[in-house]
Amino acid sequence: MHKKISLLAGSIVLAFSAGAQAQTKWDLPSAYPASNFHVENLTSFIKDVDSLSEGKLKITLHNNASLYKAPEIKRAVQGNQAQIGEILLTNFANEDPIYELDGLPFLATGYDASFKLYQAQKPFLEKKLNSHGMTLLYAVAWPPQGIFANKDIKQISDMKGLKWRAYSPVTAKIAELVGAQPVTVQQAELAQAMATGVIDSYMSSASTGYDTKTYEYIKKFYDTQAWLPKNAVIVNKKAFDALDPATQAALKKAGAQAEERGWKLSQEKNKWYQEELAKNGMETVKPTVELKEGLSVIGKRMLDDWLKKAGADGQAMIDAYKKQ
């Protein structure tokens, strides 16, 4: 009798142990606040992973740069300090030209063009991340980028001397080309930088303007629709390979759903963000022909420079994009 009880107890312990081992816990850092649509999408993604994996994979979201700051997230995922993370691709333009592509002004200006550019870029992006021990799960575009400034900007020369927030090598390069003073400020510190006068202008989406309450400091948004940078959700390859095949499939399916939902959400929220900015006293300004022409010249110069750096792969991406 004692032997039977002992065996039963052992079976319960083993079953509990197996159950405990079956559940995997991951951390997911993101640089953006809970109000941001990317974070809303991540929250839905995490719920989908939980449901599709039948509770085997639990992901904890650390938003608003609470675990890692934006430029640190890619390295954290590569080193498996975080098993999954969300990055802004253009933040890493200095590492490789592929990360700069969707930040080139006026190469792809609307959602349709931006999605086509993503399809051309995706195989090369997957290969690059894979070579560094990471997997691309999905990517979602930000709304089109415009200029936030109090100053009247009718042409490129009007941007000279602006204290310009640079959050990536691309935005720093634009500052250099227009004669503005680039100041590196990540989104989590943006409101403070405006409040203290560290910056008086920047280029980003209406989403960032809303999330950071830019309307409290800056009253004009020049809707240049310059480019649509993407956030990518990346996974540590070893962490992914350690999952059982069913959980891997669940993660991939949740990622595909998040990508489709995210692109739709970006478009829907873009209109809403601009309406909210207007309600809070910000004027959306249609750029002059002179300003658009000036920015297009900068875009052409940056594309030419990019192609020199990106070589054959870069040309292949541009060719694939133009063929679509």
C-alpha positions as CSV (number, residue, x, y, z in Angstrom):
1,M,0.0,0.0,0.0
2,H,2.8,2.4,1.0
3,K,4.6,1.5,-2.2
4,K,1.5,2.4,-4.3
5,I,1.1,5.7,-2.5
6,S,4.8,6.4,-3.1
7,L,4.5,5.6,-6.8
8,L,1.4,7.8,-7.1
9,A,3.1,10.7,-5.4
10,G,6.1,10.2,-7.7
11,S,3.8,10.3,-10.8
12,I,2.1,13.5,-9.6
13,V,5.5,15.1,-9.0
14,L,6.7,14.0,-12.4
15,A,3.5,15.3,-14.1
16,F,3.8,18.6,-12.3
17,S,7.5,18.9,-13.2
18,A,6.7,18.1,-16.9
19,G,3.9,20.7,-16.9
20,A,6.3,23.3,-15.4
21,Q,9.0,22.5,-18.0
22,A,6.4,22.7,-20.8
23,Q,5.7,26.4,-20.1
24,T,8.3,28.8,-21.4
25,K,8.6,32.4,-20.3
26,W,9.9,35.2,-22.5
27,D,10.5,38.9,-22.1
28,L,9.6,41.4,-24.8
29,P,11.0,44.9,-24.5
30,S,9.5,47.8,-26.5
31,A,10.5,51.5,-26.4
32,Y,6.9,52.9,-26.7
33,P,4.1,53.8,-24.3
34,A,0.9,51.8,-23.7
35,S,-1.1,54.3,-25.8
36,N,1.0,53.6,-28.9
37,F,-0.6,51.5,-31.6
38,H,2.5,49.3,-31.9
39,V,2.2,48.4,-28.2
40,E,-1.6,47.8,-28.6
41,N,-0.7,45.4,-31.4
42,L,2.0,43.7,-29.2
43,T,-0.5,43.2,-26.4
44,S,-2.9,41.5,-28.8
45,F,0.0,39.4,-30.2
46,I,1.0,38.2,-26.7
47,K,-2.6,37.1,-26.1
48,D,-2.7,35.3,-29.4
49,V,0.6,33.5,-28.6
50,D,-0.8,32.4,-25.2
51,S,-4.0,31.1,-26.8
52,L,-2.5,29.5,-29.9
53,S,0.3,27.8,-27.8
54,E,-2.3,26.7,-25.2
55,G,-0.4,28.5,-22.5
56,K,3.0,26.9,-23.3
57,L,4.6,30.2,-24.2
58,K,4.1,33.2,-21.9
59,I,5.5,36.5,-23.0
60,T,5.8,39.5,-20.7
61,L,5.8,42.9,-22.3
62,H,8.1,45.6,-21.0
63,N,7.0,48.8,-22.8
64,N,8.1,52.5,-22.6
65,A,11.8,51.5,-22.5
66,S,11.4,50.1,-19.0
67,L,13.6,47.1,-19.6
68,Y,15.9,48.3,-22.4
69,K,16.2,51.7,-24.2
70,A,15.4,51.6,-28.0
71,P,19.0,51.3,-29.2
72,E,19.7,48.5,-26.7
73,I,16.9,46.1,-27.7
74,K,18.5,44.5,-30.7
75,R,21.6,43.6,-28.8
76,A,19.6,42.3,-25.9
77,V,17.7,39.9,-28.2
78,Q,20.9,38.9,-30.0
79,G,22.5,38.0,-26.6
80,N,19.3,36.3,-25.4
81,Q,18.9,38.7,-22.4
82,A,15.5,39.2,-24.0
83,Q,14.2,36.4,-26.1
84,I,12.0,38.6,-28.3
85,G,11.9,42.4,-28.8
86,E,10.6,45.2,-30.9
87,I,13.1,47.4,-32.8
88,L,12.9,50.4,-35.1
89,L,14.9,49.3,-38.1
90,T,16.3,52.7,-39.0
91,N,17.9,52.9,-35.5
92,F,20.5,50.5,-36.7
93,A,21.4,52.1,-40.1
94,N,25.0,52.5,-39.0
95,E,25.3,48.7,-38.6
96,D,24.2,47.8,-42.1
97,P,22.5,49.7,-45.0
98,I,19.6,47.2,-45.0
99,Y,18.3,48.8,-41.8
100,E,18.3,52.3,-43.4
101,L,16.2,51.4,-46.5
102,D,12.7,52.3,-45.2
103,G,14.0,55.6,-43.8
104,L,15.1,57.0,-47.1
105,P,12.9,60.1,-47.8
106,F,10.4,59.9,-50.7
107,L,11.4,56.4,-51.8
108,A,8.1,54.9,-50.6
109,T,5.6,57.5,-49.4
110,G,2.3,55.8,-48.9
111,Y,1.2,52.5,-47.2
112,D,0.9,50.6,-50.5
113,A,4.4,51.6,-51.6
114,S,5.8,51.0,-48.2
115,F,4.4,47.5,-48.1
116,K,5.9,46.8,-51.5
117,L,9.2,48.0,-50.3
118,Y,8.9,45.7,-47.3
119,Q,8.3,42.7,-49.6
120,A,11.5,43.6,-51.5
121,Q,13.5,44.1,-48.4
122,K,12.2,41.1,-46.4
123,P,14.4,38.2,-47.7
124,F,17.5,40.3,-47.3
125,L,16.4,41.4,-43.8
126,E,15.7,37.8,-42.8
127,K,19.2,36.8,-44.0
128,K,21.0,39.6,-42.2
129,L,19.2,38.9,-38.9
130,N,19.7,35.2,-39.2
131,S,23.4,35.7,-39.7
132,H,23.4,37.3,-36.2
133,G,21.4,34.6,-34.5
134,M,18.0,36.2,-34.8
135,T,14.7,35.6,-36.7
136,L,12.3,38.2,-38.1
137,L,8.8,37.5,-36.9
138,Y,6.9,40.4,-38.3
139,A,7.2,44.1,-39.2
140,V,4.7,47.0,-39.1
141,A,5.0,50.5,-40.6
142,W,4.6,53.7,-38.7
143,P,2.3,56.3,-40.2
144,P,4.0,58.7,-42.7
145,Q,6.6,61.1,-41.3
146,G,6.1,64.8,-41.2
147,I,7.9,67.8,-39.6
148,F,7.0,69.2,-36.2
149,A,8.1,72.8,-35.8
150,N,6.7,76.2,-34.7
151,K,8.7,78.0,-37.4
152,D,7.2,78.7,-40.8
153,I,8.9,76.3,-43.2
154,K,8.2,77.1,-46.8
155,Q,11.5,75.8,-48.2
156,I,14.5,73.7,-47.1
157,S,16.5,76.9,-46.2
158,D,13.9,77.7,-43.5
159,M,15.1,74.6,-41.6
160,K,18.6,75.9,-41.1
161,G,19.5,76.3,-37.4
162,L,16.5,74.3,-36.0
163,K,17.4,72.3,-32.9
164,W,16.4,69.0,-34.5
165,R,15.6,65.8,-32.7
166,A,17.6,63.0,-34.2
167,Y,16.5,59.5,-33.2
168,S,18.3,57.5,-35.9
169,P,21.3,57.9,-38.3
170,V,18.7,58.8,-41.0
171,T,17.2,61.7,-39.2
172,A,20.6,62.9,-38.1
173,K,21.7,62.9,-41.8
174,I,18.6,64.9,-42.8
175,A,19.5,67.5,-40.1
176,E,23.0,67.7,-41.5
177,L,21.8,68.2,-45.1
178,V,19.3,71.0,-44.2
179,G,21.6,72.8,-41.8
180,A,19.7,71.9,-38.6
181,Q,21.5,71.0,-35.3
182,P,20.9,67.3,-34.6
183,V,20.3,66.3,-31.0
184,T,19.9,62.6,-30.2
185,V,16.7,62.1,-28.2
186,Q,14.8,58.8,-28.0
187,Q,11.0,58.9,-27.7
188,A,10.8,58.2,-24.0
189,E,12.8,61.4,-23.4
190,L,11.1,63.5,-26.1
191,A,8.6,65.4,-24.0
192,Q,11.3,66.5,-21.5
193,A,13.6,67.6,-24.4
194,M,10.8,69.8,-25.8
195,A,9.9,71.2,-22.4
196,T,13.5,72.2,-21.6
197,G,14.2,73.6,-25.0
198,V,16.8,71.0,-25.9
199,I,15.0,70.6,-29.2
200,D,12.4,72.8,-31.1
201,S,11.6,70.5,-34.0
202,Y,11.7,66.9,-35.2
203,M,10.5,64.6,-38.0
204,S,8.2,61.7,-37.0
205,S,4.6,60.5,-37.4
206,A,1.4,62.0,-35.9
207,S,1.5,58.9,-33.6
208,T,4.7,60.2,-31.9
209,G,3.2,63.7,-31.8
210,Y,0.2,62.4,-29.9
211,D,2.0,59.9,-27.6
212,T,4.4,62.6,-26.4
213,K,1.9,65.5,-26.2
214,T,4.0,67.5,-28.7
215,Y,1.0,69.9,-29.1
216,E,1.9,71.3,-25.7
217,Y,5.2,72.7,-27.1
218,I,4.9,72.7,-30.9
219,K,1.9,73.9,-32.9
220,K,2.6,72.9,-36.5
221,F,2.8,69.5,-38.2
222,Y,4.0,69.7,-41.8
223,D,2.4,66.6,-43.5
224,T,5.3,65.8,-45.8
225,Q,4.6,62.0,-45.8
226,A,8.4,61.6,-46.3
227,W,8.7,57.9,-45.4
228,L,7.1,55.1,-43.4
229,P,9.8,53.5,-41.1
230,K,9.0,50.1,-39.8
231,N,9.2,48.4,-36.4
232,A,10.3,44.8,-36.5
233,V,9.6,42.1,-33.9
234,I,12.7,39.9,-33.7
235,V,13.3,36.6,-31.9
236,N,16.5,35.0,-30.6
237,K,17.1,32.0,-32.8
238,K,18.3,29.7,-30.0
239,A,15.3,30.6,-27.9
240,F,13.0,29.9,-31.0
241,D,14.8,26.6,-31.8
242,A,14.3,25.5,-28.2
243,L,10.5,25.6,-28.6
244,D,8.6,22.5,-29.6
245,P,7.3,22.5,-33.2
246,A,3.7,23.2,-32.2
247,T,4.8,26.3,-30.1
248,Q,7.0,27.5,-33.0
249,A,4.0,27.3,-35.3
250,A,1.8,29.1,-32.8
251,L,4.4,31.9,-32.5
252,K,4.6,32.2,-36.3
253,K,0.9,32.3,-36.8
254,A,0.5,35.0,-34.1
255,G,3.2,37.0,-35.8
256,A,1.5,36.8,-39.2
257,Q,-1.8,37.9,-37.6
258,A,0.0,40.8,-35.8
259,E,1.6,41.9,-39.1
260,E,-1.7,42.0,-40.9
261,R,-3.5,43.7,-38.0
262,G,-0.7,46.2,-37.4
263,W,-0.6,47.6,-41.0
264,K,-4.4,48.1,-40.9
265,L,-4.1,49.7,-37.4
266,S,-1.4,52.0,-38.5
267,Q,-3.6,53.4,-41.3
268,E,-6.7,53.7,-39.1
269,K,-4.8,55.4,-36.3
270,N,-2.9,57.8,-38.5
271,K,-6.2,59.6,-39.3
272,W,-7.2,59.5,-35.6
273,Y,-3.9,60.8,-34.4
274,Q,-4.1,63.8,-36.7
275,E,-7.6,64.5,-35.5
276,E,-6.4,64.4,-31.9
277,L,-3.5,66.7,-32.6
278,A,-6.0,69.2,-34.2
279,K,-8.3,69.0,-31.2
280,N,-5.3,69.9,-29.0
281,G,-4.5,73.0,-31.0
282,M,-2.0,71.7,-33.6
283,E,-2.3,72.8,-37.2
284,T,-1.6,70.3,-39.9
285,V,0.1,72.2,-42.7
286,K,0.3,71.0,-46.3
287,P,3.9,71.4,-47.5
288,T,4.6,73.9,-50.2
289,V,5.8,72.8,-53.6
290,E,9.2,74.3,-52.9
291,L,9.6,72.3,-49.6
292,K,8.5,69.1,-51.3
293,E,11.0,69.6,-54.1
294,G,13.8,70.4,-51.7
295,L,13.1,67.3,-49.6
296,S,12.9,65.2,-52.8
297,V,16.4,66.4,-53.7
298,I,17.6,65.3,-50.3
299,G,15.9,62.0,-50.8
300,K,17.6,61.4,-54.1
301,R,21.0,62.2,-52.6
302,M,20.4,59.9,-49.7
303,L,19.3,57.1,-52.0
304,D,22.4,57.5,-54.2
305,D,24.6,57.4,-51.1
306,W,22.7,54.4,-49.8
307,L,23.2,52.5,-53.1
308,K,26.9,53.1,-52.9
309,K,27.0,51.5,-49.4
310,A,24.5,48.7,-50.0
311,G,26.1,47.4,-53.2
312,A,24.6,44.5,-55.2
313,D,22.1,43.6,-52.5
314,G,20.9,47.2,-52.3
315,Q,20.4,47.4,-56.0
316,A,18.6,44.1,-56.0
317,M,16.1,45.4,-53.4
318,I,15.5,48.6,-55.3
319,D,15.0,46.7,-58.5
320,A,12.6,44.2,-56.8
321,Y,10.6,47.2,-55.3
322,K,10.3,48.9,-58.7
323,K,9.2,45.8,-60.5
324,Q,6.1,45.3,-58.2
